[in-house]
Amino acid sequence: MKNNIGLDTQKSQELAGMLNDLLANYQVFYQNLRGFHWNVKGNKFFELHLKFEELYNDAVLKIDEVAERILTLQGVPLHTFEAYLKKSTIQSVEKEKVDGSIISTIIENFSVLISKERAILSIAAEAGDEGTVSQMSDYITQTEKTVWMLNAYLG
């Protein structure tokens, strides 16, 4: 059976579930980045404060796009913090003082996101879901470049 955008209903629901998992991870990642932005200290304050803001602004855009893709596939996006924390692989990070050492945590979080995006890309390709394929491909390309830059920052 096909949904209203011509995709297999069962595959669309599977993808919506995978996208909800990605959504939960992005939400926890976003909130971590906000905390890093607010609590950064030290001689790298100005550069890290701006970088964390750039990263959380990007994450919040992706959160909206992922939720809208779930709706396009006729799913229901998760929307409570309880659901995000229950579903997310990325753990919330609470730190009173944030410095450059948190970059390794951000890279680890990006690795989780890329892994999930690749899995979604694969299933979406099998389902002929070009919209999700395109979205995930764009996310992966951008995130890989960001990870490269963060690793370069670490030296």
Backbone bond lengths (Angstrom), bond angles and torsions (degrees), N, CA, C in turn:
res aa  C-N    CA-C-N  psi(-1)  N-CA   C-N-CA  omega(-1)  CA-C   N-CA-C  phi
1 M - - - 1.448 - - 1.535 108.81 -
2 K 1.311 116.78 141.70 1.464 122.84 -177.88 1.530 110.65 -105.21
3 N 1.337 115.08 147.57 1.465 119.44 175.34 1.532 109.31 -87.73
4 N 1.317 117.08 -172.30 1.468 120.28 -173.58 1.520 114.04 -74.18
5 I 1.349 118.79 -5.59 1.468 119.73 173.55 1.532 110.64 -111.03
6 G 1.331 116.23 14.58 1.457 121.83 172.70 1.514 116.12 82.55
7 L 1.320 117.51 15.18 1.466 120.95 178.35 1.516 110.35 -103.05
8 D 1.311 115.84 154.20 1.453 121.90 176.38 1.536 109.18 -57.35
9 T 1.312 116.05 126.87 1.473 121.63 -175.69 1.526 111.73 -60.51
10 Q 1.319 117.22 -43.65 1.464 120.57 -178.62 1.527 110.92 -65.05
11 K 1.334 117.50 -44.00 1.476 120.74 178.57 1.525 110.38 -65.12
12 S 1.327 116.82 -38.07 1.465 120.55 178.51 1.518 111.06 -62.62
13 Q 1.323 117.30 -40.26 1.461 120.74 178.71 1.526 111.02 -67.93
14 E 1.334 116.58 -37.87 1.463 120.45 176.25 1.537 109.84 -62.40
15 L 1.323 115.46 -44.93 1.469 119.88 178.78 1.526 111.16 -64.92
16 A 1.320 117.28 -40.63 1.464 120.18 178.49 1.532 109.99 -60.91
17 G 1.322 117.57 -38.39 1.460 121.00 176.98 1.520 111.89 -64.79
18 M 1.323 116.43 -42.37 1.461 120.86 178.41 1.532 110.33 -66.43
19 L 1.322 115.73 -38.29 1.465 120.27 178.17 1.529 110.71 -67.78
20 N 1.321 117.87 -34.31 1.468 120.42 175.67 1.526 110.71 -64.67
21 D 1.323 116.37 -37.21 1.461 120.51 175.36 1.533 109.78 -63.00
22 L 1.332 116.28 -44.35 1.469 120.86 177.23 1.527 110.29 -62.92
23 L 1.317 116.79 -42.43 1.462 122.01 178.77 1.531 110.87 -58.23
24 A 1.317 116.72 -46.10 1.469 120.81 179.56 1.526 110.35 -60.73
25 N 1.318 116.60 -43.22 1.463 120.32 179.68 1.521 111.53 -65.81
26 Y 1.322 117.03 -40.98 1.471 119.58 177.05 1.524 111.30 -64.16
27 Q 1.323 117.95 -37.80 1.463 120.55 -179.84 1.528 111.55 -64.75
28 V 1.325 117.32 -43.94 1.466 120.14 178.61 1.525 109.47 -67.46
29 F 1.331 116.90 -42.66 1.462 121.74 177.54 1.529 110.46 -58.54
30 Y 1.329 116.24 -45.66 1.469 121.74 178.45 1.525 110.97 -56.89
31 Q 1.320 116.23 -48.22 1.460 119.04 -177.70 1.523 111.46 -66.29
32 N 1.336 116.65 -37.10 1.464 119.72 174.06 1.525 110.21 -58.93
33 L 1.321 116.97 -46.89 1.467 120.93 -179.18 1.529 111.27 -60.95
34 R 1.327 117.04 -38.76 1.473 119.69 176.34 1.519 110.22 -60.44
35 G 1.317 116.07 -45.19 1.464 120.24 178.56 1.521 111.91 -62.87
36 F 1.325 116.93 -40.18 1.468 120.10 178.27 1.530 109.65 -63.12
37 H 1.311 116.18 -42.57 1.469 122.54 179.47 1.531 110.77 -61.06
38 W 1.309 116.26 -44.69 1.461 120.49 -177.20 1.525 112.39 -71.54
39 N 1.320 117.10 -32.09 1.462 120.73 -169.73 1.519 115.37 -109.52
40 V 1.322 117.76 10.33 1.461 119.70 -179.86 1.527 109.74 -68.05
41 K 1.323 115.37 140.35 1.464 122.46 -179.86 1.522 108.43 -139.01
42 G 1.309 116.50 164.24 1.450 120.59 171.34 1.515 113.82 104.31
43 N 1.327 114.14 -174.11 1.464 120.30 -173.24 1.528 113.49 -72.39
44 K 1.302 118.50 -9.60 1.472 121.97 176.42 1.536 111.08 -103.10
45 F 1.336 116.12 14.13 1.464 120.68 -174.64 1.526 112.54 -50.43
46 F 1.327 117.39 -54.82 1.463 119.76 -171.89 1.520 112.30 -62.13
47 E 1.314 117.93 -45.15 1.458 119.76 -178.94 1.530 111.94 -70.59
48 L 1.336 117.96 -40.39 1.461 120.02 -179.75 1.527 111.79 -72.53
49 H 1.319 117.30 -39.13 1.463 120.90 177.59 1.532 109.94 -55.86
50 L 1.318 116.62 -46.43 1.471 121.12 178.64 1.522 111.84 -67.84
51 K 1.312 117.72 -42.10 1.471 121.46 -179.09 1.521 110.62 -63.96
52 F 1.331 117.55 -44.14 1.465 119.61 179.35 1.526 110.76 -63.15
53 E 1.333 117.03 -37.84 1.465 120.07 176.99 1.524 110.69 -64.01
54 E 1.312 116.83 -43.36 1.471 120.96 177.52 1.531 110.01 -59.04
55 L 1.319 116.72 -44.64 1.460 120.85 -178.37 1.526 112.22 -67.19
56 Y 1.341 117.84 -41.34 1.473 117.59 -179.53 1.517 111.58 -73.62
57 N 1.326 118.31 -30.12 1.472 119.83 174.76 1.521 110.74 -65.12
58 D 1.327 117.01 -38.90 1.462 120.87 176.52 1.530 110.12 -66.84
59 A 1.317 116.99 -42.88 1.472 120.92 -179.08 1.525 111.18 -61.86
60 V 1.331 117.40 -40.98 1.466 119.21 -177.77 1.535 111.27 -67.27
61 L 1.322 117.41 -32.28 1.471 120.13 174.57 1.523 110.78 -66.30
62 K 1.320 115.88 -42.90 1.469 120.04 179.69 1.529 110.70 -66.03
63 I 1.310 117.20 -37.56 1.467 120.93 177.51 1.524 110.00 -56.36
64 D 1.312 116.81 -47.05 1.465 120.84 179.88 1.523 111.27 -65.80
65 E 1.316 116.57 -42.75 1.472 120.18 -179.55 1.528 111.60 -65.02
66 V 1.318 117.24 -40.64 1.466 120.60 178.91 1.532 109.95 -65.46
67 A 1.323 117.07 -44.45 1.470 120.21 178.91 1.532 110.58 -61.40
68 E 1.320 116.57 -41.12 1.468 119.65 178.91 1.524 111.81 -67.48
69 R 1.340 117.34 -33.07 1.466 120.03 176.71 1.521 109.96 -67.57
70 I 1.325 116.71 -39.43 1.463 120.63 176.60 1.528 109.56 -58.73
71 L 1.313 116.75 -44.99 1.463 121.21 178.65 1.526 111.18 -64.34
72 T 1.323 117.21 -39.28 1.468 121.57 177.99 1.526 110.57 -60.43
73 L 1.331 115.82 -36.07 1.462 120.93 178.61 1.529 111.91 -82.49
74 Q 1.318 116.14 6.31 1.463 125.24 178.34 1.522 112.72 69.55
75 G 1.337 115.08 31.70 1.448 121.11 173.04 1.516 109.83 -101.61
76 V 1.307 116.08 -178.45 1.462 122.51 178.87 1.523 107.83 -121.05
77 P 1.338 117.57 117.27 1.463 118.55 -179.35 1.534 111.98 -70.76
78 L 1.322 114.37 142.61 1.464 119.42 171.94 1.524 108.13 -60.43
79 H 1.335 116.32 150.30 1.465 116.95 -177.28 1.529 113.90 -150.52
80 T 1.327 117.03 15.21 1.461 118.23 175.65 1.526 109.44 -120.61
81 F 1.327 115.85 150.55 1.461 119.83 178.29 1.522 110.70 -62.72
82 E 1.325 117.17 -35.74 1.457 120.14 178.12 1.528 110.65 -59.64
83 A 1.326 116.45 -44.00 1.472 120.47 179.51 1.518 110.91 -66.29
84 Y 1.323 116.70 -40.58 1.470 120.02 179.36 1.521 110.71 -61.93
85 L 1.323 116.86 -48.22 1.463 120.60 -177.54 1.525 111.77 -65.59
86 K 1.319 116.77 -35.33 1.464 121.27 178.97 1.527 110.90 -68.34
87 K 1.322 117.00 -37.41 1.464 122.56 -172.90 1.528 112.96 -89.27
88 S 1.310 117.92 -30.38 1.458 122.66 -169.30 1.529 113.32 -72.26
89 T 1.318 114.69 138.71 1.461 122.22 170.24 1.521 109.50 -80.08
90 I 1.323 116.33 -37.58 1.458 121.82 176.77 1.520 107.69 -68.72
91 Q 1.311 115.68 130.06 1.461 121.45 -178.75 1.528 110.29 -93.65
92 S 1.317 115.71 150.74 1.457 118.67 175.28 1.527 108.77 -70.93
93 V 1.329 115.01 143.53 1.462 122.00 -177.99 1.516 107.54 -118.13
94 E 1.316 115.59 124.22 1.464 120.14 178.22 1.518 108.06 -116.33
95 K 1.324 115.17 114.35 1.464 120.87 179.54 1.515 108.35 -136.42
96 E 1.313 115.90 135.58 1.461 119.85 176.94 1.517 111.30 -80.73
97 K 1.331 116.18 -29.78 1.458 120.23 177.92 1.523 108.75 -128.30
98 V 1.313 115.34 124.48 1.455 121.98 -179.37 1.520 107.81 -114.55
99 D 1.336 115.41 135.84 1.465 120.33 175.33 1.531 108.70 -136.09
100 G 1.310 116.73 -167.09 1.460 121.52 -176.98 1.513 114.53 -60.99
101 S 1.327 117.39 -20.58 1.466 120.52 -179.61 1.533 112.27 -65.25
102 I 1.323 117.94 -18.73 1.467 121.72 -179.08 1.535 111.21 -72.21
103 I 1.323 116.99 -14.28 1.470 121.13 179.47 1.530 110.36 -58.00
104 S 1.319 118.19 -37.64 1.470 120.93 178.16 1.532 110.98 -62.08
105 T 1.311 117.25 -38.65 1.468 121.07 176.46 1.523 110.56 -64.15
106 I 1.319 116.67 -42.21 1.466 120.92 178.94 1.525 110.11 -62.53
107 I 1.324 117.34 -42.79 1.470 121.00 178.06 1.532 110.13 -61.62
108 E 1.329 117.40 -43.39 1.468 120.84 177.45 1.532 110.99 -60.47
109 N 1.327 116.70 -41.77 1.468 120.77 178.37 1.524 110.87 -64.29
110 F 1.322 116.61 -42.19 1.468 120.18 176.85 1.530 110.71 -61.75
111 S 1.328 117.69 -36.42 1.461 120.87 178.52 1.528 110.79 -62.71
112 V 1.321 116.69 -39.43 1.468 121.07 176.01 1.525 109.64 -61.91
113 L 1.325 116.41 -47.63 1.466 120.66 -178.74 1.522 111.39 -61.63
114 I 1.331 117.40 -45.46 1.467 120.71 179.91 1.529 110.54 -61.15
115 S 1.308 117.22 -42.37 1.464 121.05 179.56 1.527 110.82 -59.91
116 K 1.311 116.17 -44.92 1.465 120.63 179.23 1.529 110.97 -66.61
117 E 1.324 116.70 -40.39 1.465 120.73 179.08 1.532 111.34 -64.44
118 R 1.319 117.17 -38.44 1.473 120.20 177.56 1.530 111.35 -65.02
119 A 1.317 116.74 -40.55 1.470 120.33 178.07 1.531 110.46 -63.69
120 I 1.322 116.47 -42.65 1.467 120.77 177.90 1.524 109.83 -64.33
121 L 1.315 117.68 -43.43 1.468 122.77 179.03 1.522 110.39 -55.96
122 S 1.314 116.76 -45.59 1.465 121.45 -178.65 1.529 111.95 -62.01
123 I 1.321 116.39 -48.82 1.472 120.64 -179.54 1.530 110.43 -66.71
124 A 1.329 116.49 -39.72 1.472 120.20 179.06 1.527 111.01 -63.62
125 A 1.321 117.22 -39.06 1.471 120.82 178.38 1.526 109.98 -63.53
126 E 1.333 116.96 -44.27 1.467 121.25 177.81 1.530 111.44 -60.11
127 A 1.333 116.06 -34.70 1.473 121.26 -176.92 1.530 112.45 -84.84
128 G 1.340 117.34 -4.79 1.468 120.21 -176.44 1.519 112.41 71.29
129 D 1.320 116.91 24.08 1.465 122.87 -178.30 1.536 109.23 -90.22
130 E 1.310 115.47 81.58 1.465 121.35 -175.90 1.524 112.44 -63.18
131 G 1.326 117.71 -32.38 1.468 120.95 179.18 1.523 111.91 -61.63
132 T 1.327 116.38 -46.95 1.460 120.36 179.03 1.522 111.03 -71.38
133 V 1.337 117.02 -38.05 1.467 120.86 176.72 1.523 110.35 -57.38
134 S 1.313 116.22 -48.57 1.462 121.13 -178.82 1.524 111.27 -62.00
135 Q 1.317 115.88 -44.84 1.466 120.80 -179.68 1.532 110.76 -61.07
136 M 1.324 116.74 -49.13 1.462 120.45 -178.34 1.528 110.91 -66.35
137 S 1.308 117.04 -39.58 1.469 120.53 178.77 1.524 110.69 -60.39
138 D 1.316 116.58 -44.06 1.468 120.66 177.68 1.524 111.24 -62.78
139 Y 1.332 116.78 -43.73 1.466 120.58 -179.96 1.525 111.12 -62.63
140 I 1.319 116.16 -45.04 1.464 120.79 -178.53 1.523 110.41 -61.60
141 T 1.324 116.71 -47.54 1.466 120.61 -179.63 1.522 111.33 -58.24
142 Q 1.316 116.26 -46.88 1.467 120.85 -179.20 1.521 111.36 -65.62
143 T 1.316 117.35 -43.97 1.460 120.76 -176.76 1.522 111.48 -68.51
144 E 1.325 116.98 -38.89 1.463 119.75 176.98 1.527 110.83 -58.41
145 K 1.328 116.76 -42.07 1.463 120.39 178.79 1.532 110.28 -65.42
146 T 1.315 117.15 -41.75 1.467 120.74 178.88 1.525 110.76 -62.84
147 V 1.328 117.58 -42.12 1.469 121.37 178.47 1.526 109.98 -62.78
148 W 1.317 116.97 -42.52 1.463 120.53 177.03 1.533 110.06 -57.90
149 M 1.326 116.80 -46.11 1.473 120.84 -178.40 1.525 111.28 -65.78
150 L 1.321 117.60 -40.75 1.467 120.52 178.78 1.524 110.91 -65.93
151 N 1.324 116.74 -39.53 1.472 119.61 175.44 1.523 111.20 -63.91
152 A 1.333 116.48 -38.78 1.476 119.73 176.71 1.529 110.69 -63.54
153 Y 1.326 116.50 -37.62 1.461 121.22 177.16 1.530 110.67 -59.90
154 L 1.326 115.56 -41.27 1.463 120.43 179.87 1.534 112.36 -70.95
155 G 1.338 115.45 -17.82 1.462 119.35 178.28 1.481 111.99 90.32
